[in-house]
Amino acid sequence: LSEAKRRSLTRLLDLAHVHGAGELEAACHWALANNTTNLASVVSILETKVYLTGDQPRPPVSPIHDNLRHHDEFTNTEREA
C-alpha cells in the first residue's frame, strides 16, 4: 500500500469518528452509486449530507442521431450466418 493510499484510508477512518460510522457508510454508498469515490468527494458528501436527500445525479442524455444505435441492438445474442 502506498503512503498516499494509507493516508487516505486513515483520513477516511477519521471521518467515522467525526460523523459516525453509519453516516460514513451512507455517504460511501451514495458515493459508490454516483461514481464519486475520491476522498474529497466523500468529505463533501458528508458535509452537505446529500445522501439524506435521496437526490441522485442525472445520467447524461444521449443526443438523438441517426448514427447512434440503441442498446437493444447489442443485446441480441443470435448471430446471422
KOLGUGU-31286 format. One record per residue (C-alpha): residue number from 1; residue in one letter; x, y, z. Coordinates in steps of 0.1 Angstrom, whole numbers, plus 5000, padded with zeros to 4 digits. Layout:
N
+-----+---+------+------+------+
!   k ! r !   px !   py !   pz !
+-----+---+------+------+------+
! NUM ! a !    X !    Y !    Z !
...
+-----+---+------+------+------+
//
This chain:
81
+-----+---+------+------+------+
!   k ! r !   px !   py !   pz !
+-----+---+------+------+------+
!   1 ! l ! 5000 ! 5000 ! 5000 !
!   2 ! s ! 5015 ! 5033 ! 4990 !
!   3 ! e ! 5019 ! 5061 ! 5016 !
!   4 ! a ! 4993 ! 5083 ! 4998 !
!   5 ! k ! 4967 ! 5055 ! 4999 !
!   6 ! r ! 4975 ! 5048 ! 5036 !
!   7 ! r ! 4969 ! 5085 ! 5044 !
!   8 ! s ! 4936 ! 5085 ! 5025 !
!   9 ! l ! 4924 ! 5054 ! 5044 !
!  10 ! t ! 4934 ! 5069 ! 5077 !
!  11 ! r ! 4915 ! 5101 ! 5068 !
!  12 ! l ! 4885 ! 5080 ! 5058 !
!  13 ! l ! 4885 ! 5062 ! 5092 !
!  14 ! d ! 4889 ! 5096 ! 5110 !
!  15 ! l ! 4857 ! 5107 ! 5093 !
!  16 ! a ! 4839 ! 5078 ! 5110 !
!  17 ! h ! 4850 ! 5093 ! 5144 !
!  18 ! v ! 4837 ! 5127 ! 5134 !
!  19 ! h ! 4805 ! 5119 ! 5116 !
!  20 ! g ! 4797 ! 5084 ! 5129 !
!  21 ! a ! 4801 ! 5050 ! 5112 !
!  22 ! g ! 4765 ! 5050 ! 5100 !
!  23 ! e ! 4768 ! 5083 ! 5083 !
!  24 ! l ! 4801 ! 5074 ! 5067 !
!  25 ! e ! 4787 ! 5042 ! 5054 !
!  26 ! a ! 4756 ! 5060 ! 5039 !
!  27 ! a ! 4779 ! 5086 ! 5023 !
!  28 ! c ! 4801 ! 5059 ! 5009 !
!  29 ! h ! 4771 ! 5040 ! 4995 !
!  30 ! w ! 4760 ! 5073 ! 4979 !
!  31 ! a ! 4795 ! 5079 ! 4965 !
!  32 ! l ! 4797 ! 5044 ! 4950 !
!  33 ! a ! 4762 ! 5047 ! 4934 !
!  34 ! n ! 4772 ! 5080 ! 4919 !
!  35 ! n ! 4808 ! 5071 ! 4909 !
!  36 ! t ! 4823 ! 5099 ! 4930 !
!  37 ! t ! 4846 ! 5078 ! 4952 !
!  38 ! n ! 4876 ! 5100 ! 4958 !
!  39 ! l ! 4883 ! 5112 ! 4994 !
!  40 ! a ! 4874 ! 5148 ! 4987 !
!  41 ! s ! 4840 ! 5138 ! 4973 !
!  42 ! v ! 4832 ! 5117 ! 5003 !
!  43 ! v ! 4842 ! 5146 ! 5026 !
!  44 ! s ! 4819 ! 5169 ! 5006 !
!  45 ! i ! 4791 ! 5143 ! 5007 !
!  46 ! l ! 4794 ! 5141 ! 5044 !
!  47 ! e ! 4795 ! 5179 ! 5049 !
!  48 ! t ! 4765 ! 5186 ! 5027 !
!  49 ! k ! 4746 ! 5154 ! 5038 !
!  50 ! v ! 4734 ! 5150 ! 5002 !
!  51 ! y ! 4730 ! 5112 ! 5008 !
!  52 ! l ! 4700 ! 5121 ! 5031 !
!  53 ! t ! 4681 ! 5140 ! 5003 !
!  54 ! g ! 4678 ! 5110 ! 4980 !
!  55 ! d ! 4689 ! 5132 ! 4952 !
!  56 ! q ! 4708 ! 5113 ! 4925 !
!  57 ! p ! 4728 ! 5130 ! 4897 !
!  58 ! r ! 4710 ! 5127 ! 4864 !
!  59 ! p ! 4727 ! 5105 ! 4839 !
!  60 ! p ! 4739 ! 5123 ! 4807 !
!  61 ! v ! 4713 ! 5123 ! 4780 !
!  62 ! s ! 4725 ! 5109 ! 4747 !
!  63 ! p ! 4717 ! 5131 ! 4717 !
!  64 ! i ! 4693 ! 5116 ! 4691 !
!  65 ! h ! 4712 ! 5110 ! 4660 !
!  66 ! d ! 4708 ! 5086 ! 4630 !
!  67 ! n ! 4743 ! 5071 ! 4636 !
!  68 ! l ! 4736 ! 5061 ! 4672 !
!  69 ! r ! 4722 ! 5027 ! 4680 !
!  70 ! h ! 4700 ! 5017 ! 4709 !
!  71 ! h ! 4715 ! 4993 ! 4735 !
!  72 ! d ! 4689 ! 4967 ! 4724 !
!  73 ! e ! 4707 ! 4962 ! 4692 !
!  74 ! f ! 4738 ! 4950 ! 4710 !
!  75 ! t ! 4720 ! 4926 ! 4734 !
!  76 ! n ! 4708 ! 4901 ! 4707 !
!  77 ! t ! 4730 ! 4871 ! 4712 !
!  78 ! e ! 4719 ! 4854 ! 4679 !
!  79 ! r ! 4743 ! 4859 ! 4651 !
!  80 ! e ! 4734 ! 4859 ! 4615 !
!  81 ! a ! 4753 ! 4835 ! 4593 !
+-----+---+------+------+------+
//
